[in-house]
Amino acid sequence: METLGVNWGKVLPIPNFDATKYPEVKKLMDQGAHNHQHHWRMDGSEMAKIFRGSAPAGGGELVTTPQPPDGALFLPGPERPEEFSPGLTPEILELVEQVSKMQ
């Protein structure tokens, strides 16, 4: 992001604490996982053109992977519109149709 003139310290202030005191986090940081930027597009990504240079949290260079990480292939289940947008009740649908005819 620095290539676009973004100052990480102002845009994304990262708290300064020692995450390595947690064993499960230390293991990942020792592997450098905290410096990796992943994308989830199966057709590739140009994210590396933006995310490059030193990692915002410090402690290494930012690595942008050219492919999604192993295990990223995800096949979504069938659509379930009732979970998030159940649609309009017949009464409201009738009002919407009446208003649309007023034009």
Secondary structure, 3 states (H helix, E strand, C coil): CHHHCCCHHHHCCCCCCCHHHCHHHHHHHHCCHHHEECCCCCCCCCHHHCCCCECCCCCCECEECCCCCCCCCCCCCCCCHHHHCCCCCHHHHHHHHHHHCCC
